[in-house]
């Protein structure tokens, strides 16, 4: 598949345009780069998939030149040791580093890549992933504490994403400094959901294999997942964090318990009680039980109210107490107060999916996921959990190479997802019925979307 089909800005997209021969494309860009460095006042030729460079790259080269970034310069390290640890511990992105590790970090670890997370100034706060790749990255000062904004490091995905406030991919010789041109990277900005200001970027850096639409989609999805997670009040647990004793095992999540909550792909949950009865819950009771299963230590009334109403001043404590009283009539001694918590283990279909992801069993996670968590709910706590789980699954599927798992997702939650069908077509065996179906469905979706 030619990358040009995925262009996001007409002929000069955010996605690297490598065509069918990445090495030849790198040589073409290197020629344009040499000409620009020799005469920085002359703008480089721009073209779609031709010999010129993308407009987004040409403009970045000019900004780098205007900032007097030298070809032999190194990104300066401005924070180290205790100062770095203290700074990033206090940074808002420390709240969602676990989100980034699960979505991007796992892909970096499995490949020959690194994940980097920077602040709004381009300072790298975390650089993690494949050990050998991290060692190579250190040779160009792509390390924690280094400044990788355009003014200090020239054109690169983290710095250019910050400069433009947009996800972007930078391929090989598109980097301004020649010492960085062995690398390809994709980065997306992360915003404060309350103010819209940039908090930093998430980046995936590696070799030419990063020059594909899936790496750009991966960082974009990760950034959106972080923004959703940042809506949660700081005192609450991270989305779909398993109970401390769970360890991802079915037993610790309540296997053996007769109590089970089903809330995936349902507008109202159903609860199977210890006495064998199955109760259809109201949407509000479903929301309450979901929050309580995810917070094993319990929640205060204010915390529950925040998760259900987002801290709106119109939310009535009396109304919440009435709903909890009604819920107790249904579940009996399963619900206790001060704080509100569950007194016995409760199995749940969404916890099963989260546990499968936690232990790296993507096939089981996809097989056990009929659809989104309580899709009709607008409670902020549930919305965050729903989007978080769906985002993790989709990103994991796109990063996976097993056509069976990708097809299972494509035929369910991803049926209208063009990118998933394109991914299946890319990994399925040539000439296989599976690849033929994927290509046919992708054609249908491209026509529907007017692509």
Secondary structure as GFF3:
##gff-version 3
##sequence-region A 1 451
A	DSSP	three_ten_helix	3	6	.	.	.	ID=ss1
A	DSSP	alpha_helix	22	38	.	.	.	ID=ss2
A	DSSP	alpha_helix	55	66	.	.	.	ID=ss3
A	DSSP	alpha_helix	81	90	.	.	.	ID=ss4
A	DSSP	three_ten_helix	92	96	.	.	.	ID=ss5
A	DSSP	alpha_helix	97	100	.	.	.	ID=ss6
A	DSSP	pi_helix	101	105	.	.	.	ID=ss7
A	DSSP	alpha_helix	106	110	.	.	.	ID=ss8
A	DSSP	beta_strand	114	119	.	.	.	ID=ss9
A	DSSP	beta_strand	124	129	.	.	.	ID=ss10
A	DSSP	alpha_helix	131	138	.	.	.	ID=ss11
A	DSSP	alpha_helix	150	153	.	.	.	ID=ss12
A	DSSP	alpha_helix	157	164	.	.	.	ID=ss13
A	DSSP	beta_strand	168	170	.	.	.	ID=ss14
A	DSSP	three_ten_helix	172	174	.	.	.	ID=ss15
A	DSSP	three_ten_helix	178	180	.	.	.	ID=ss16
A	DSSP	beta_strand	184	191	.	.	.	ID=ss17
A	DSSP	beta_strand	198	206	.	.	.	ID=ss18
A	DSSP	three_ten_helix	208	210	.	.	.	ID=ss19
A	DSSP	alpha_helix	213	229	.	.	.	ID=ss20
A	DSSP	beta_strand	260	262	.	.	.	ID=ss21
A	DSSP	beta_strand	270	272	.	.	.	ID=ss22
A	DSSP	beta_strand	278	280	.	.	.	ID=ss23
A	DSSP	alpha_helix	283	294	.	.	.	ID=ss24
A	DSSP	alpha_helix	301	309	.	.	.	ID=ss25
A	DSSP	alpha_helix	317	331	.	.	.	ID=ss26
A	DSSP	three_ten_helix	332	334	.	.	.	ID=ss27
A	DSSP	beta_strand	335	336	.	.	.	ID=ss28
A	DSSP	beta_strand	341	342	.	.	.	ID=ss29
A	DSSP	beta_strand	347	348	.	.	.	ID=ss30
A	DSSP	alpha_helix	349	358	.	.	.	ID=ss31
A	DSSP	alpha_helix	362	367	.	.	.	ID=ss32
A	DSSP	alpha_helix	380	399	.	.	.	ID=ss33
A	DSSP	alpha_helix	403	410	.	.	.	ID=ss34
A	DSSP	alpha_helix	418	427	.	.	.	ID=ss35
A	DSSP	alpha_helix	433	448	.	.	.	ID=ss36
###
